């Protein structure tokens, strides 16, 4: 479809089908609403259901009793999905200490192995700090951020300042244990989750190489997690450490932990030790079965935008470098979906740039908080599709699990562990080639 040359020689043409990041589901938009469209191949009935679900996603839930959309809390972080996932994209980090409107939260645990191999919740707090509460209930605490700055130098002498946030908890309603493990997590984008849901489990497992049998330095492994509906262990796909097995359970878990909404997935209120925070604040589940299914349907039927500027020589060169320095070993460009209950998601050739596996990313990115099979240095390979539109959708958005990277360049420079060799190769590139790689990422 295209060919291009660079001063250093010819480069590999871009395969035409990679433009269609979501296969037949792909939409063509590059504006602020690029992550808000339904799958392009949905039938009319499903489109109507999608927009009903869209209203639920935007809805602000209130405390009980309420005629509609009651049951938020008693403890929570935000009272709507869109408060964290701005225009379905990334959340924003706290803009100041005490900022209650950010899309970043703190996961908590204490050392040890919990139920089904998961975390051990913190007594009196559970697995997440809720910094908001309904009337007459105390928020669990406040998050406070400090920063550590380090310098990284390219081979050509140009330096970049990398800033690492460090979060602590103050004003906790009861003392936290001294061995509490804290992991900051910024809200990720939610487009394309249905397509990731439809990748066959066997394909994810086949890509794993936990003991690095091929000797390439990359040893991805699946996170085996608890599937609430199946009542068995399944391959994790969603969350920064692949803690959730399906898009539906991911949606229900977020509603439960972030907004305090019980459902048939998670029917127990989050009342971790406060005597005036008890079960039964609202009879039945806060989110009824229909609402819970609509949460999931919205996540599952959000489209991904097409790749852009594919004929730009810098994009073509950047794609070659992406493979050359081995970014593609973890951010695997191509996947093929299998059968899915939403037929529009089935049998699509897609380009999410992820293997959905866990990788050791080194001490620099470590949170030291294990989750199921994920160690304190391991993270799931995040999908890259749409990453070039991140700051178009939300100009305040930043990158990586805790939002520390203000640019894609900074995000690359934080890579360590299994990605150390790729990061070093990037650091040794000329400024022209570094820019070309970033331009390619901006096109995805």
C-alpha positions as CSV (number, residue, x, y, z in Angstrom):
1,X,0.0,0.0,0.0
2,X,2.9,2.3,0.7
3,X,6.6,2.5,0.6
4,X,9.0,5.0,2.1
5,X,12.7,5.6,2.4
6,X,14.8,7.0,5.2
7,X,18.3,8.5,5.0
8,X,19.6,5.2,6.4
9,X,17.9,3.0,3.9
10,X,14.6,1.4,3.0
11,X,12.2,0.4,5.7
12,X,9.5,-2.3,5.9
13,X,6.1,-1.1,4.5
14,X,3.2,-1.0,7.0
15,X,0.8,-3.8,6.5
16,X,-2.5,-2.3,5.3
17,X,-4.7,-4.2,7.8
18,X,-3.0,-2.7,10.9
19,X,-4.8,0.6,10.1
20,X,-8.0,-1.2,11.2
21,X,-6.9,-1.5,14.9
22,X,-10.1,-3.1,15.8
23,X,-10.8,-5.0,12.6
24,X,-14.4,-4.5,11.4
25,X,-15.2,-2.8,14.7
26,X,-12.8,0.1,14.0
27,X,-14.0,3.7,14.0
28,X,-12.3,6.6,12.3
29,X,-12.0,9.5,14.7
30,X,-9.1,11.5,16.0
31,X,-10.8,14.2,18.1
32,X,-11.6,14.5,21.8
33,X,-14.4,12.0,21.5
34,X,-12.3,9.4,19.8
35,X,-12.8,6.8,22.6
36,X,-16.6,7.3,22.9
37,X,-18.0,5.5,19.9
38,X,-19.7,2.1,19.8
39,X,-18.2,-0.7,17.7
40,X,-18.6,0.1,14.0
41,X,-20.3,-3.2,13.2
42,X,-22.9,-3.3,16.0
43,X,-26.5,-4.0,14.9
44,X,-29.2,-1.4,15.6
45,X,-30.5,-3.1,18.7
46,X,-27.1,-3.3,20.2
47,X,-26.4,0.3,19.3
48,X,-29.5,1.3,21.2
49,X,-28.4,-0.8,24.2
50,X,-24.9,0.7,24.0
51,X,-26.3,4.2,24.4
52,X,-28.5,3.2,27.3
53,X,-25.3,1.8,28.9
54,X,-23.5,5.1,28.1
55,X,-26.0,6.9,30.2
56,X,-25.3,4.5,33.1
57,X,-21.6,5.1,32.7
58,X,-22.1,8.9,32.9
59,X,-24.6,8.7,35.8
60,X,-23.8,10.1,39.2
61,X,-25.0,7.7,41.8
62,X,-26.2,9.0,45.2
63,X,-26.5,7.7,48.7
64,X,-29.5,5.6,49.7
65,X,-32.4,5.9,49.9
66,X,-33.1,7.1,46.4
67,X,-35.8,6.4,43.8
68,X,-33.1,5.8,41.2
69,X,-29.3,5.3,41.1
70,X,-29.0,5.1,44.9
71,X,-26.6,3.1,47.0
72,X,-23.2,4.8,46.5
73,X,-20.8,4.1,49.3
74,X,-20.9,4.0,52.3
75,X,-17.2,4.3,51.3
76,X,-16.1,5.3,47.8
77,X,-13.6,7.2,45.7
78,X,-16.0,8.7,43.0
79,X,-19.7,8.4,42.3
80,X,-19.6,7.9,38.6
81,X,-17.5,6.0,36.1
82,X,-16.8,9.0,34.0
83,X,-15.4,10.9,36.9
84,X,-12.2,8.7,36.6
85,X,-12.3,7.6,33.0
86,X,-12.6,11.0,31.4
87,X,-14.2,10.6,27.9
88,X,-13.4,6.9,28.4
89,X,-9.7,7.7,28.5
90,X,-7.2,7.9,31.3
91,X,-7.9,9.5,34.7
92,X,-5.7,12.4,36.0
93,X,-3.4,12.3,38.9
94,X,-4.0,14.5,42.0
95,X,-3.3,18.1,41.1
96,X,-2.6,18.9,44.7
97,X,-2.6,17.1,48.1
98,X,-6.2,16.7,49.2
99,X,-7.5,16.7,45.6
100,X,-10.7,14.6,45.7
101,X,-11.4,14.8,42.0
102,X,-8.5,12.8,40.6
103,X,-8.7,9.5,38.8
104,X,-6.0,7.9,40.9
105,X,-6.6,5.6,43.8
106,X,-4.4,3.6,46.3
107,X,-4.6,-0.2,46.4
108,X,-3.7,-1.6,49.8
109,X,-2.8,-5.0,51.3
110,X,-0.5,-6.5,53.9
111,X,2.2,-9.1,53.1
112,X,1.0,-12.7,52.7
113,X,-1.3,-14.8,50.4
114,X,-5.0,-14.4,50.7
115,X,-8.1,-16.1,49.4
116,X,-7.6,-17.9,46.1
117,X,-4.0,-16.7,46.1
118,X,-5.0,-13.1,46.0
119,X,-4.0,-10.2,48.4
120,X,-4.4,-10.1,52.2
121,X,-6.7,-7.1,52.8
122,X,-5.7,-4.5,55.4
123,X,-7.8,-4.9,58.6
124,X,-10.2,-2.1,58.8
125,X,-9.5,-0.9,55.3
126,X,-9.7,-3.8,52.8
127,X,-7.9,-3.7,49.5
128,X,-8.3,-0.1,48.6
129,X,-8.3,3.3,50.3
130,X,-11.6,5.0,50.0
131,X,-11.1,8.7,50.6
132,X,-14.8,9.7,50.4
133,X,-17.8,8.6,52.4
134,X,-21.5,9.2,52.8
135,X,-22.9,11.3,55.7
136,X,-22.1,10.1,59.1
137,X,-19.3,7.7,57.9
138,X,-15.6,8.7,58.1
139,X,-13.5,8.5,54.9
140,X,-10.7,6.0,55.4
141,X,-7.9,8.6,55.0
142,X,-6.2,11.0,52.7
143,X,-3.5,10.5,50.1
144,X,-0.4,12.7,50.1
145,X,2.1,12.8,47.3
146,X,5.8,13.6,47.4
147,X,8.3,13.3,44.5
148,X,11.7,12.0,43.7
149,X,13.5,13.2,40.6
150,X,16.3,11.4,38.7
151,X,18.1,12.3,35.5
152,X,18.6,10.1,32.5
153,X,21.0,11.0,29.8
154,X,20.9,9.9,26.1
155,X,24.0,8.8,24.3
156,X,24.0,12.2,22.5
157,X,24.2,14.1,25.8
158,X,20.6,15.3,26.0
159,X,19.2,14.8,29.6
160,X,15.6,14.1,30.7
161,X,14.3,14.5,34.2
162,X,12.1,11.6,35.4
163,X,9.8,12.3,38.4
164,X,8.6,9.4,40.6
165,X,5.6,10.0,42.8
166,X,5.6,8.6,46.3
167,X,2.2,8.3,48.0
168,X,1.5,8.1,51.7
169,X,-1.7,8.1,53.7
170,X,-2.6,10.6,56.4
171,X,-5.6,11.2,58.7
172,X,-6.6,7.6,58.6
173,X,-9.7,6.9,60.7
174,X,-7.7,4.2,62.5
175,X,-4.0,3.6,62.4
176,X,-2.6,1.6,59.4
177,X,-0.4,-1.3,60.1
178,X,3.3,-0.5,59.7
179,X,3.7,-3.2,57.0
180,X,0.9,-1.9,54.7
181,X,1.6,-2.1,51.0
182,X,0.5,0.8,48.9
183,X,0.1,0.8,45.1
184,X,-1.1,3.9,43.3
185,X,-3.2,3.2,40.2
186,X,-4.5,5.8,37.7
187,X,-7.7,4.9,35.9
188,X,-6.9,3.3,32.5
189,X,-8.7,3.9,29.2
190,X,-11.7,1.6,28.7
191,X,-12.1,1.5,24.9
192,X,-11.5,-1.9,23.2
193,X,-12.1,-4.0,26.3
194,X,-14.6,-6.2,24.6
195,X,-12.0,-7.1,21.9
196,X,-9.4,-8.0,24.6
197,X,-12.2,-10.1,26.2
198,X,-12.6,-12.1,23.0
199,X,-8.9,-13.1,22.6
200,X,-8.9,-16.9,23.2
201,X,-7.3,-17.9,26.5
202,X,-5.2,-20.5,24.7
203,X,-3.5,-17.8,22.6
204,X,-2.5,-15.8,25.7
205,X,-1.1,-19.0,27.3
206,X,0.8,-19.9,24.1
207,X,2.6,-16.6,24.1
208,X,3.8,-17.1,27.7
209,X,7.5,-18.0,28.3
210,X,7.8,-17.8,32.1
211,X,11.2,-19.4,32.3
212,X,12.6,-17.7,29.1
213,X,13.1,-21.0,27.3
214,X,14.0,-19.2,24.1
215,X,16.7,-17.1,25.8
216,X,15.5,-13.7,24.5
217,X,15.3,-12.1,28.0
218,X,11.5,-11.8,27.8
219,X,9.6,-14.1,30.2
220,X,5.9,-13.1,30.1
221,X,3.5,-15.1,32.3
222,X,-0.2,-15.1,32.8
223,X,-1.8,-13.9,36.0
224,X,-4.2,-16.7,37.2
225,X,-7.0,-15.0,39.1
226,X,-10.4,-15.8,40.6
227,X,-13.4,-15.8,38.3
228,X,-16.5,-15.0,40.4
229,X,-19.1,-16.4,38.0
230,X,-17.1,-19.6,37.1
231,X,-16.0,-20.1,40.7
232,X,-12.6,-21.1,39.3
233,X,-9.2,-19.7,38.4
234,X,-8.9,-18.1,35.0
235,X,-6.4,-16.0,33.0
236,X,-6.4,-12.4,34.1
237,X,-6.6,-9.8,31.4
238,X,-7.8,-6.5,32.9
239,X,-6.3,-4.1,35.5
240,X,-2.7,-2.9,35.7
241,X,-1.6,-6.3,37.1
242,X,-4.3,-8.3,35.1
243,X,-6.3,-8.9,38.3
244,X,-9.6,-9.5,36.6
245,X,-10.5,-12.2,34.1
246,X,-13.3,-10.6,32.1
247,X,-14.5,-7.2,31.1
248,X,-17.8,-7.8,33.0
249,X,-16.0,-8.7,36.3
250,X,-13.7,-5.7,35.8
251,X,-16.7,-3.4,35.5
252,X,-18.4,-4.9,38.5
253,X,-15.2,-4.7,40.6
254,X,-14.7,-1.1,39.7
255,X,-18.3,-0.3,40.6
256,X,-17.8,-2.1,43.9
257,X,-14.4,-0.7,45.0
258,X,-14.5,2.7,43.4
259,X,-18.2,3.6,44.0
260,X,-19.3,1.3,46.7
261,X,-22.0,-0.3,44.5
262,X,-22.9,-3.9,45.4
263,X,-24.0,-6.3,42.6
264,X,-24.5,-10.0,42.0
265,X,-20.8,-10.2,41.5
266,X,-19.9,-8.5,44.8
267,X,-22.9,-8.4,47.1
268,X,-21.2,-7.4,50.3
269,X,-20.9,-3.7,51.2
270,X,-17.4,-2.3,51.8
271,X,-17.8,-1.6,55.5
272,X,-14.4,-2.4,56.9
273,X,-14.7,-1.8,60.6
274,X,-16.7,1.3,61.2
275,X,-19.6,0.6,63.5
276,X,-21.9,3.0,61.7
277,X,-21.0,1.6,58.3
278,X,-23.1,-1.6,58.1
279,X,-24.8,-3.9,55.6
280,X,-28.4,-3.2,54.7
281,X,-28.1,0.5,54.0
282,X,-30.2,-0.3,50.9
283,X,-32.2,-3.5,50.5
284,X,-30.9,-5.7,47.8
285,X,-27.9,-4.9,45.6
286,X,-27.1,-1.3,44.9
287,X,-26.7,-2.0,41.2
288,X,-29.5,-4.4,40.0
289,X,-28.8,-7.1,37.5
290,X,-29.7,-5.0,34.5
291,X,-27.5,-2.1,35.6
292,X,-24.6,-4.4,36.3
293,X,-24.9,-6.0,32.8
294,X,-25.1,-2.5,31.2
295,X,-21.9,-1.5,32.9
296,X,-20.3,-4.5,31.3
297,X,-21.9,-4.1,27.9
298,X,-20.7,-0.5,27.7
299,X,-17.1,-1.6,28.3
300,X,-17.4,-4.4,25.9
301,X,-18.8,-2.4,23.0
302,X,-16.5,0.6,23.0
303,X,-14.6,0.9,19.7
304,X,-10.9,1.7,19.1
305,X,-9.9,4.3,16.6
306,X,-8.0,3.5,13.4
307,X,-4.2,4.2,13.1
308,X,-3.4,7.5,11.6
309,X,-0.7,9.1,9.3
310,X,0.5,5.7,8.1
311,X,2.2,7.2,5.0
312,X,4.2,9.6,7.1
313,X,7.9,8.5,6.6
314,X,8.6,9.1,10.3
315,X,5.7,6.8,11.2
316,X,7.0,4.1,8.9
317,X,10.6,4.5,10.3
318,X,9.3,4.5,13.9
319,X,7.4,1.2,13.3
320,X,10.6,-0.4,12.1
321,X,12.5,0.8,15.2
322,X,9.7,-0.4,17.4
323,X,10.4,-3.9,16.1
324,X,14.2,-3.4,15.9
325,X,14.7,-2.5,19.6
326,X,12.3,-5.3,20.6
327,X,9.3,-3.3,22.0
328,X,7.1,-5.7,20.0
329,X,8.1,-8.7,22.1
330,X,5.8,-7.6,24.9
331,X,3.6,-5.0,23.0
332,X,2.7,-7.7,20.4
333,X,1.0,-5.8,17.6
334,X,-1.5,-8.4,16.3
335,X,-4.1,-10.6,17.9
336,X,-7.1,-12.5,16.5
337,X,-10.3,-12.8,18.6
338,X,-12.4,-15.9,18.9
339,X,-16.0,-16.5,19.6
340,X,-17.8,-14.1,21.9
341,X,-21.4,-13.7,23.1
342,X,-21.4,-10.3,21.4
343,X,-21.0,-11.4,17.8
344,X,-19.5,-8.1,16.6
345,X,-16.4,-9.0,18.7
346,X,-15.9,-12.4,17.2
347,X,-13.2,-13.4,14.8
348,X,-11.6,-10.0,14.3
349,X,-8.0,-9.3,13.4
350,X,-7.0,-6.6,15.8
351,X,-3.8,-4.6,16.7
352,X,-3.9,-3.9,20.4
353,X,-0.1,-4.0,20.9
354,X,-0.2,-6.3,24.0
355,X,0.3,-9.9,24.9
356,X,-1.8,-9.5,28.1
357,X,1.0,-11.1,30.1
358,X,2.9,-10.1,33.2
359,X,6.4,-8.9,32.8
360,X,9.1,-7.8,35.3
361,X,9.5,-4.1,34.7
362,X,12.3,-3.6,37.2
363,X,12.8,-1.8,40.4
364,X,12.0,1.7,39.0
365,X,8.4,0.8,38.3
366,X,7.9,-1.7,41.2
367,X,5.1,-1.2,43.7
368,X,6.3,-4.2,45.9
369,X,2.6,-5.3,46.2
370,X,2.0,-8.9,44.8
371,X,-1.4,-9.7,43.4
372,X,-2.2,-13.3,42.6
373,X,0.7,-14.5,40.5
374,X,2.0,-11.0,39.8
375,X,5.0,-10.0,41.9
376,X,5.8,-6.6,43.2
377,X,7.8,-5.8,40.0
378,X,5.5,-7.4,37.5
379,X,2.8,-5.5,35.4
380,X,0.6,-6.5,32.6
381,X,1.6,-5.2,29.2
382,X,-0.9,-2.4,28.6
383,X,-2.5,-2.1,25.2
384,X,-1.1,0.7,23.1
385,X,-4.0,1.2,20.7
386,X,-5.3,4.8,20.9
387,X,-2.3,5.9,23.0
388,X,-1.5,8.7,20.5
389,X,-4.9,10.2,21.2
390,X,-4.6,10.0,25.0
391,X,-3.8,13.7,25.5
392,X,-6.3,14.8,22.8
393,X,-9.1,13.0,24.7
394,X,-7.8,14.4,28.0
395,X,-5.1,17.1,27.9
396,X,-4.2,16.5,31.6
397,X,-3.7,12.7,31.1
398,X,-0.3,11.2,31.8
399,X,1.2,7.7,31.4
400,X,2.1,4.5,33.3
401,X,0.3,2.9,36.1
402,X,0.7,5.8,38.5
403,X,0.6,8.6,35.9
404,X,4.2,9.6,36.5
405,X,5.2,10.0,32.9
406,X,4.1,13.2,31.3
407,X,5.1,12.0,27.8
408,X,5.6,8.8,25.9
409,X,9.3,9.5,25.9
410,X,9.4,9.5,29.7
411,X,7.3,6.3,29.8
412,X,9.8,4.5,27.6
413,X,12.7,5.7,29.8
414,X,11.0,4.2,33.0
415,X,11.1,0.7,31.4
416,X,13.4,-1.7,33.2
417,X,13.6,-5.4,34.0
418,X,12.7,-7.4,30.9
419,X,12.5,-4.1,29.0
420,X,15.9,-2.8,30.1
421,X,17.6,-3.8,26.8
422,X,14.9,-2.0,24.8
423,X,15.1,1.1,27.0
424,X,18.8,1.2,26.6
425,X,18.5,0.7,22.8
426,X,16.1,3.7,22.8
427,X,18.5,5.8,24.9
428,X,21.3,5.1,22.3
429,X,19.2,6.1,19.3
430,X,19.8,9.5,17.6
431,X,17.4,12.2,18.4
432,X,15.8,11.8,14.9
433,X,15.2,8.1,15.5
434,X,13.9,8.6,19.0
435,X,11.4,11.2,17.6
436,X,10.4,8.8,14.8
437,X,9.6,6.0,17.4
438,X,7.5,8.4,19.4
439,X,5.8,9.7,16.2
440,X,4.9,6.1,15.4
441,X,3.4,5.6,18.9
442,X,1.4,8.8,18.4
443,X,-0.1,7.3,15.2
444,X,-1.4,4.1,16.9
